[in-house]
Amino acid sequence: MEYSTRDEELKLNEYIDLVLRNFDAPADHLVADELRKDLQTIDEAKHSFLGALRGLKKQCRPREPTGPESSDECGMPNASSADALLTKSSDGDVALSSHHSPIDNFELRRRLNSQLMIMRLPTEILQMIFKWTAAALWEHYYGHRAKLICGLTHTCSHWRKIALDTKQLWSRMSLTWSREFVSFFTTRAGKSSLGVEIRPHTIESFQGLSEDLQQRVGMIRDLEFTLFASNVPAGHVSTLCDKMVISKAPRLETLRMSFEPYRQRDAKVVFRPFQDAPNIKKISLYGTAMSNLRDSVNLSALTSLSLMKVSAPNGALNLSDLVHFLSHAPNLEHLSLSQTFISKQTRPRVYTQLLRCTNIYLENHNRDITPYEFLNAIRCPNLQHLDVSSRVSEWWGKERPFGQYDILPPYIRELIAHSEMIHINGGVPSVSVAYYPSSISENRFSQSRYSFGTYDYSADVRKAEFIIHSALSDMPSIDAVTLVLEKLDTIEQEAPANADDWRTLFRAYPSVTHLILREMGRTSNLFDALMDVSIFPLLKKVDVIGPTFNIRLIKETFMARKSMGLMLSHLRLKQRTYDKRDGAELRQIKTECAEECLTNSDALEEI
């Protein structure tokens, strides 16, 4: 068509249709209604479109035509060729000429595409989107992530340039990929620190991976091993670990090592602390063995240590060795030991103090050491979260499920003494007593807490009578403001706790103002105990949470307390059915039992 400067008669809608037809993108990416909202933006887009053609015309130096098509010495269309890039169809629409070379059309399409809204995003925003995309692939996708990440460079030249300049996009890789992809990612990452994942499938692939790993150990920031004895024997992995620990790993911050034995007699992967990894922050080991714990290593940056199914090469970890290892980690904040066997200390007994440690999770499967011995050897006076769980002790028997906690270090008792809420749970997988510094019961798992649990596969340990008496005799006593009872007396085959058992429990906490009953079993004896005028003289709030309510018992109990001058201010009956009703808003209903009664049950209108 003849070159036109788009005179004023050209209607706005015709112009928009023109742009949409010539952009190398679906029309639904640009909606006419959205463009009309900002006439200035539309005008700028129009002039940019024309500017792309003018710029193309100026860049081309005309020369004598040598054939049906003319181009400059660089292969770009000349002025006359640029004028012919657009053709007018019979209905007046403008489209790219079909008889020109792909190079000509590509250049014009690239110019037109540059006007798309997404192409105008700041480079920093696109880099953030690319990094989030890659992070989501690593977290949720288990296919060939490398191809998908490389796909970002195949969209257009603009995206390719930004993606290649985003070094963090290429800094995480799996050494199980082909050598070609590993080389791509390593080259594109430049001098960035690397995140490396290793999941070998055969001995041959592992041997090749170990060579790559040793070459790159100085660049690695995050290292993750996931190994199976059926594929790679432990001896091969331990040999690699021996070579790595003597290497310098100045950038290493996170180490995760997981080994799943194929048979019980399979040798364990042996982990030895890095001799030169001054910046390591997190260590997570599963199914491995730890050795050389008495070596002097720099763990000043270590903030998190997680050990699951970890032992020494020849048996249980020795507590003295573990104490010595942790003494080199003064900034440790989180310590987790699960299904990890620990033996008693050798004399003389030693201890270490971790002033910055605020979280300890201890699942104690062996009876060689008591919780007291562990918490006294590894002292953390500033704890905010403590979860200890152990089997029923054979020394006290099932009638004292909390017998192993009758002696706790003084600093632990001091922390518990400031608690305002106590939570007694008789459910599975373990019965527990938990203390909370705050009396707020909602979102209790995000609060500071000190929890002590006992698990056993038999039902005896969950008898409400045993739990009540052991909680009172073996656990520290506090001036509780809130008392939470959960899943007690749920075993139909066992006789329920009698009213005297409940009275004994309630009288131990005379300052309670808020009682929460969550998914309780048989409660007739419990409500009988509440009718005693000496029980909870300060009680003002009661929450009953569960799939069903015994409305008759609730009404009789709190009407009796009202007649004794102990009227409630708030009564909440929340039906928990584990469906959409759980999230239903509480509504007020008529009651004579309390000043206010709230419920989410559709069946209740008054009480």
N, C-alpha and C positions, 0 to 999 in steps of 0.2 A: 504494500500500500504506500501511498505518498506519506512522507514524514509529516506528522501533524503535531502542533503544540497544544492541543486540547483547548479550543476556544471556549468562551463562556457558555455557548449554547449546549455544550455537552451536559446532560443531566447527571445528577449525582448517582442515581441508581445504575445508569449505564456504565459510569466509571467504575463503580464497585464490581459490577459483573465482569468488566474487562479484567480487572486485577485478579479476581478469583479464577478466571479461566486460564490466566497465564502463570499464576503461581503454581509451583510444583508441590501442591498440598491439597488435601480434600477441602471442599468448600465449607464444610462445617467447622473448620478451624477458625474461620473469620466470619462472623455473623454481621450482616448489614446493620441490624438494629444497634449492636454494640458500637459500631463505627460511627453511627450518626450521633452518639452521645457527645462526641467531641469533634466539632467541625474543624478545629485547628489541626488535630491529629490527622484527619482525613486529607486536609489540604497539604500537609507535609508529606503524607504518603504519596499523593499525586505528583508532587514536584520531585520526590525521590525517584519515582518510577521514570519520569521523563529525564531526570538527571542521569540515571543509569544508562539510558540510550545515548544521551549527549556525550557522557564520558567515554562510552565505547567508541563513538564516532571520532572523538578527538585523539584517542589512543592509537587509532589505525592510520598509518601513513599510506596514502594512496600511491599506487604505482600502475604501470601499464598492465591491463588485463592479459592474462596468458591463456585463458580458457573461458568456459561458461561462468566460472565463479572467480572473484578477485579476493586476494588476501594480502596482508603485508608480509614482510620477510620473517616475522615471528609466528606466522600461522594464524594471526588474528584477522577477523574480517575487516576490510577497509571501509571507507565512508559509504561508498555506493552499496556495498554488501550489507552494511548495518542498516541502511534505509530499507533494505528488502527483507530484513529478519521477520517483519510482521506482515501478514497478509490479511485482507478483508474477505470474509466469506460472503455468501449470497445474502445472508440475513443481517449483515452489517457488523457482526461480531469480529473482534480482533483475536487472532491466535498465532502461535509460533508457526513459522513456515516449515512445512514438512520436507521441502526439497533442499534445505541447507544442511551443512555438515553437522554431526553431533557436537563438535567442538564449538561451533557457533551457538547452537542451542544451549549447550551447557553453560557458556559464559553468561548468556542472558538470563537463564533460569537461576544461576547463582546470584546475579544481581537482584532479581525479583524476590528470591527467597530471603534475601537479607532484610526485606521489609516486613517479614512475619513478626508477630508480637514476641514469640519465644526467642527469636534471634536478637531481640533488643534487650533481653535480660542481662543485667550486669554479669561480668565474668565470675565474680565471687559467688553469686547466687547459683549459677550453673555448676560451679565446682562443688558447692554444698549438696546440690541435688545428686550429682554423680557419686559423691562419697556416701550419701545415705542409701542410694541404690545398691552400691557394692556391699555396704554393711548389712542390708536386708537379705541379700543373696547369701552371704556367709552365715547368717543366723537361721534362715528359713528354707534354704534351697540346698539339696544334696546332690544335684546333678553336676554337669560340667560348668562350674562357675566361670572358669577362665574364658570360655567362648562368649558367655553373656556379657562379661565385663568388656572384652575386646569389641563386642558389638556396638558399644557406645562410640567407637571411633569410625564406624562405618555409616553413620547417619548422614553426616555432611562434613565438609572441610572445616567449617567453623567449630563444630563439636569436637572434631578430631584434634584440632590444635589445642583446645581447652583441656580435653581429656589427657593428652600427652603431657601438658604442662602441670597437671595435677598429680604430683609424685605419690601422694598418699593413696591414690587409686590403685597403684601397682605395687604397693609395699607389702601386701598380704598375699601369700601364695601357698600352694600345696606341693610338696616335693613328689607327690604321686602323679602329678601331671607329666605330660611329655616334656622331654628336654627342650623342645622348641618353645612351649609356653613358659616354662620356667625361665628360659633365657630372655624371652620378651619382657616378662614382668621385672626381672632383675635389672635389665638395661633401662627400662622406662622408669623404675624407681629411683635411679640415680644414686645419690648418696643418702637417701632416706633410710631410716631404720626399718627392718623387715619383720613381718609376722609370718612365721613358718609353721605349717601343719604337716605332720608325718603320719601316714596311715598305710604302711606297706602291705602288699598282698602276698609277696613271695620273698624267699631269702635273696634271690637274685636282685629283685627290685630294691630290697633294703640295702644291699651292699653298694649299689649305685647311689642311693639316697644318702648313705652315710658319708660318702666322699663329697657330695655336694654340700652337706651340712657342715662338715669340718672346714670347708673352704669359706663358708659364709658366716661362721659363728660370730665373728667380730662385728657383723652388721645386724645381728638378730636382736629384736626387742621383745617379741613374744614367741615362745616355742611351745608347741603342743605335740606330744607323742600319744598315739592311740595304737596299741599293739595287742596281738592275739598270739598265744603260744602255738596255736595250730598252724600259723603262717610263718612266724619268725621266732626261733628259739630264744630264750632269755639270755643265753650266753652271748649271742651276737649283739644284742642290745647293750648288755653290760660292758662289752668290749668297747663299743662306741662311746658309752658314757665315760668310761675310764679315759678315753682319749680327749673327750670334750672338757672334762673338769680341769685338765691342766692347760686348756686353752684360755686365752683372754676373751672375756665376753663383757666388754665395758658398757654395752647398750642393753643387755638383757634385763628386762623388768618383770616378765611373767613367765613362769615355767609350769606346764601341766603335763603330767606323765601318768598314763593309765595303762595297766597291764592286766589282761584277763587270762588267767591260766586255763589251758584246755583240759588238763587233768590235775587232780589234787597234788600229784607228785612232781609237777613241772617246777623247774627252777624259777626263782623270782628274778625280776629285773632289779639290779642293785643300783640305788641312787647314792651318789657321793656329792656332797656340797661343792659347788664351784669354788675354786681357790681364788679366782679373780673375776668376780661379778659384783662390783661395788654398788650397782644401782638396782639389784633385784628386789622387787617389792612384793610379789605374790608367788608362793609355791603351793601347788596342789598335787598330791600324790595319791594314786589309787592302785592297790594291789602290788605295791613294790616293796623292796627292802631298803632300809637306810643303814649306811655304815659310815665309819670315820666321823662320828658325831663329836668326838672330842678334839678334832682338828681345829686349829685357830682359823676361822674364816670371818670375812667381813660381811655381816648381815645388818649393818646399821640402817639400811634403807628398807628392810623387810617389814611390811605392815600386815601381811596375811599369811597364815600357814594352815593348810588343811590336809589332814592325813586320814585316809579311809582304807581299812584292811592293810595297814602297813605294819611291818615287823622288822626285826634285825635279820641279817642273813641266816643266823642259826637259831632263831626263836623270837621270843618277845623282846620289844624294846626295853632297855633298862631305864628306869626313871632318872637315875643319876646322869646317864648319857644325854637324855632329853633335856634335863635342866642345864647341863653344860652347853648344849647347842643353843638353847633359847637365851642364855646369858649374853650371847653375841648379838641379840636382836632387841636392843633397848626400846625401839620404836614400834614394836609389834602391837597391833590394835585388835586383830581378830585371830583366835586360835580355835580350831575345830579338830577333834579326834573322834572318829567313828569306827567301831569294830576294830580298834587297834589295841593289841595286847601289850600291856606294860607290866614289867616285873618290878619287884621292890628295889629300893635303893641299896646300893652297897655302902658299907660304912667307910669313912664317916659320912653321915647324911648331909646333903647340900641343898640349898634352895636359891632361887633367883626371884627378883622383884621386877615386874613389868608395869611401870607406872602409867604407860599409855594404853594398856590393854583394856578395852571396854566390852569386848564380846568373847565369851567362852562357850563352846558347845562340846560337851563331853558325853559320849555314849559308851559306857564302860561295860564290856562284855566279859571281862575276866575278874576273878575274885582275889587276885594276888594283892591288889592295893585297894584301899577304901577311898571314897571321895575326899575324906579329910586328908589322907596322905598326899594325894595329888594336888589339891588346892593349897596345902600348906607348903609344898615344895615349890610350886609355881604361884607366887603371890601377886594378885592383881587388885590392889586396894581401891581402884577407881572403876570397877566393873559397873556396867549399866544393864547388860544382858547376860544372864547365866542360865544355861540349860544343861542339867545333869540328869542322865537316865542310866539306870543299871538294873541288872536282874535281881530278883528276890534273893536276899542273902540267906544262905543255908545256916548261918550262925543265929539268926533271929527267927527264921521260919516265916510262913505265909501270914501268920496272925499279926506280924509287924511289918507291913510292906515298906514302911519308911525307917526301919530300924538302922539301916546303914548310914542314915543322916543324923543320928542322935548326937554325934560329935562333929561340929564344923569349926573351921578356924575362926578365931575371934573377929577378924576383919570381915568375914562373910556375915557373921551374926550382927555386926555393927551396921552393915549395909541393909540387912533385912529389918532391923529395928525401926527404921524410918518409914516403913511401908504403911499404907493406909487401906490396902485391899488385899484380901486373901481369897484364893480360888482353889477349891477342892474338886478335883475331877476324877470320877470313877470309871471313865470310859476306856476304850481301846485306842491305840495299842498299849498305852501305859496309864496307870493311875498316877496322879501327880498332885502336888501342892505348890502353888505359885504365889509369889508376893509381888505386889505392884506399889511403887512409891506414890502413885496417884490413885485416887478412888474412882476415876472415870472409867467406866467399863466398856465403852464403845471403842472399836479399833484397838483392842487390848494388845494385839500382837505387835503393834508399832510402838508400844510404850516400853519403858524400862521395866524389866522383870527379872525375878530370880526364881527359877522353876526347878523342882526336884521330883523326878519320876521313877517309877518302878514298873517293870514289865515282866510278864510271865504268861506262858501259853495256857495255863489252866485258869479256871474261873474263880478259884478260891480267893485269889489275891484281890478280886474286885468286890468282895463282900462289903457292903456299906458299914457293917459293924466293925470290921477290922480296920477299914480306912479311917473311920472317925476316931477310934481310940489311938491308932498309931499316929495320926496327924496331931493329936493333942499331946501325946507323951513323948514323941520323938522329934517333932519339928519345933522351931523357935516360935514363941508366942509373941503377938503384936497387939497393939490397941487398934483393931480393925474398925474402920468406918463403913466399909462395904464388904459383905460376905457373899461369895458366889459359890453355889453348889450345882454341879453338873453331872448328869448321867449316873446318879447313885440309885441303888435298889432297882436295877434294871434286869437282874437275873431272876427269872421266874422260878427256877428250881431251888433257890436259896431263900431261907426265911428273911424277911425284911428287918431292918434295924427297928427296934422298938422305940416307944415314945421317950423312955428314960435315956436311951443313947442320944437321941436328938437334943434332949434338954441339957445333957452334959456338954455337947458341942456348943449349943447356943449360949450357955452360961459362961463359957470361956471367952466370949466376945461381947461384953455388956454394952460397949460403946457403938455398936452397929446401928446405923441409921438407914441403910439401904440393903435390902435382901434381894438377891437374884437367884431364881430357880430355873435352870436351863435344862430342858429335855430330861427331867427327872422321871424315875420309874414309879413305884408305888409310894404314894405320899400321905396316906391316911394317918400314919403315926407321926409324921413330920408336922402336919397341921394340928394334930392333937397337942403336940408339944408347944406350938405357938399360942395356944389358948391360955397357957399359964401366964398369970399376970407378972411374974418375975422375969419373964423372957423378953429381951429387947425392949426395955422401957423407953428408949429413944427412937424406936423404929418409925420412919415416916414414909418410906418408899418401898414398894414391893413390885418386882417384875417377875411374871410367870411366862416362860418361853417354851414352846413345845408344839407338837402336832395336835394335841388335844388338851382340854382343860376339864378338871373336875369342878364344875361351877358350884355344885352344892357344898363341897368342902371349903372352897374359897369363901363363899358367902357366909357360911356358919362361923368360920374362923375369925374373919375380920369384923363381923357384926358382934361377936363375943368380945373382941378387943375394944371395940367402940363402946360397948356397955361398961367396960372397966376404965374408960377414960383414955384409951390408947388408940385413938382414931388415926388412920392413915391420911396423908395429904395427897399421895399419888399412888394409883394402882394401874399397872400396865399389863395387859393380857395380849401377848404377841403370838399369833399362830404361825409356827414354822412348818411349812410343807415342802420346802425345797423346790418351789416353782415360782411363778410370777406373783403369788400371794405374799411371798417373803418381802417383796419390795413395796407392798401396798402401804399407803399412808395411814398412820394411826388416826382414828376418829374418836371423838368423845361420846360416851353413852351415859345413860342415867344410872346412878348407883346410890346406895345408902351406906356402902362399906367404906367409902373414902370421899374426900373432898372432890377428887377428880379421878375418873376412870377412862383410860384410853385402850382401844383395841383395833386390830386389823381384821378381825373375824366377821364375816358377813352374817353369821348365825346369831351373833350377840347384839341385842338391842338395849338390854339393861341387866343389872345384876344387883 
